């Protein structure tokens, strides 16, 4: 057995057995998270809106993205290899959902910066209305941004009687490589790390301010 055949067999078995398991566990996790985040005690929190959105988007991705990949890689069932409309729809919806999900997490990180700010006016910007508008706006942005998938995705022949839905060769393939690397790979964790440190900085400033106020009050009492 050649190395390429071995890798293909491993990949096929991973998707054949791991794919359905991942979809099942992921679906159950999303449902449980939604049950928790939609409780009255949490639903009033602006950050909860982002987490509810993330779980809904992930649930959709399991059945509009990962499920098709599992069928194609694990069971050799790939309607997108002979239907150009389905080919473009599959990649378009996967791109939109992937970017929307990471954007909601970034927005949740920004909301934590707002709510932990030492400035009272800044804290007032952490509202459910702003969270809803931000979440919908960023979703519409990705819906428009990824329209290119409806134009440049193609069904390519890689071997005799072997067709695959993939990026148009050339400039578009290069663009998508960098797009995936930056937008889906490097940028989300980088931004969330920066915002996390920013949030920690805000919390420390608030604690320092409270400690300073308590010290001043104690000193005044002693005098």
N, C-alpha and C positions, 0 to 999 in steps of 0.2 A: 504494500500500500504506500503510495507516494505521500509526501508531506501535504500537498494541496488537498488530496482526497481525505487525509486524516483530519485536517482542519475543517473541511466541509462537513464531515461526519460529526465532529464535536459541536460545531455551530448548529447543525440541524437538530441534534439531540437536546442541546441547551434550550432552543426555542420550542421544540416539541413538548418537552416535559416541564421546563422552567417557565415558559411563557404563560400557559394556563394557570400555573400555580401563582405566579407573580400577579396576574390579573385578578385572580380570586382574592388573594390576601390584600392587594391594594384596594380593591372595591370595598371589602369589609372595613378596612381601616378608614377609608373616606367616609363611609356611612356612619361609623362610630364617631368620627371627628365632627361630622355635621350635626349629629344628635347632641354632642356636647356644646358646640359653639352656638347652636340656635336656642339654647336655654335662656330664659329671661334675664338671669343674672349676668350673662356674658354678652348677650345680643346688643346691649346698650353701649358696649365698648367699641369705638371706631376701628381699632385694630382687628376686632373680631370679623368685621366685614371682609377684610383682606383674607383672613384665614378661611372663611366660608367660601370665598371666591376661589382660592387655591385648591381646596378640596373638590369643588364642583368641576373646575378645569381639569384636575388630575383624573377624576372619574371619567370625564368625557374622553380624555386622551387614551385611557386604557382601551376604550372600545372604538375610537375613531383613528387611533394611531398604532398602539402596541398590538392590538388584536390582528390587524391586517399584516403587520410585520411578522407576527407569530405564524399566521397561515402561510405566508410566502416563504419564510426561512425554515419553518419546521415541518410543513406539510405540502410544500410545493403547490399551494393554491394561491395564485396571485392574479386577481382580475385586472389589476392595474397594468399588467404586462401586455394586454391586448385591447384595452379600452382607454383612449387618451383622456377622456373626460374624467374617468375615475382616477387615472394616474395623477392628473393635476390636482384634483380635489383632495386626494389622499395626502399629498405632500403639502398642499396649501393649508389644510386644517391642522396638520401636525406642526407646521412652522408657527402658525398663529397661536395655538394652544401652548406650545413650549415657551414662546417669548412672553405670552400673557401671564403664565404661571410665575415665571421668574420676576416679572415686573411687579406683580402683586406682593411678592416677598420683599422686594426693594421698597415699595410704598409702605409696607408694614414697618420696615426699619426706619423710614423717614418719620412715620407717625410716632415711633418711640422717641425720636429726637425731639419732636414737638412737645410731647407730653412730659418729658423730663427736663425741659428747658427751665433755667432759673428765671427767665422773663415771663411774667404772667400773660402778656399779650401774645407771646408765641404759643404758650400752652392752649390758649383759646382757639387756635387754628386746628387743633386736634378734635374734629367733629365728625359725626356720621355722614353729614351732608358732603363735606369735603372728601371723605373716604369713598363715598359712592360715586361722586363726579370723577374723581381721579381714576378709580378702577374702570369705569365705563369708557372714559376718554383714552386711557392707555390701550384698552382693548380695541377701540375703533382705529387707533393709530396703527396697531399691528395688522388689523384686517386690511387697511389700505396699503401699508408698507409691503406686505407680502403678495400683492396682486401679481407681481412678476412671475410667481409660480404657475399661474394660469396661462402664461405666455411661453415661458422658456423650458418647462418640463417636457421631456420627450420620451418616447418608447424606443430604446436603442437595442440593436442586435449585437450581442457580445460573442455569439457562437451560432452555428447552424441550429435553427429551431429554438434558440434561446434568446428571449427578449426580456428586457428589464426597463422599468420606469426609472429614469435617472435625469440628472441635470444635463442641459445642452452643453456639448463639449466646447471648450474654448474659454472666452471671457467670462461667460456666466458661471461655468464650473469653478473658475478661480475666485469669482466674487462670492459664491456660496461657501467656498472653503474658508475664506477669511470671515465671512458673515457668521458662520457656525462657530468658528474659533473665538471670535471677539464677543458677539452678542449673546450666544448661548453658553460659551465656555468661560472666558476670562472675566468679562465685565460684571455679571451678577455677583459672584463671590467676592470680587474686589470691592464693589460698592457696598455690599452688606457688611464686609469687614470694616470699611471706613466708617459707616454709619453706626456700627456696634461700638467702636472706640469713641465715637462722638457721644453716643448715649451714656457710656460709662463716665466720660468726662463731665457731662451734665449732672449726673447723679452725684459725683464727687463734689462738684461745685455747690449743689444744693445742700449736701451734708456739711460741707465746710461753712456755708452761710448759716445754717442752723446752729452749728457748734459755736461759731463766732457770736451769734445772737445770745445764746445761752450763757456764754462766758461774760458778755457785757452785762446781761441782766443780773448774774450772780455777783459781779463786781459792784454793781450799783447798789444791790441789797446790802452787801457788807459795809459799804461806806455809810 
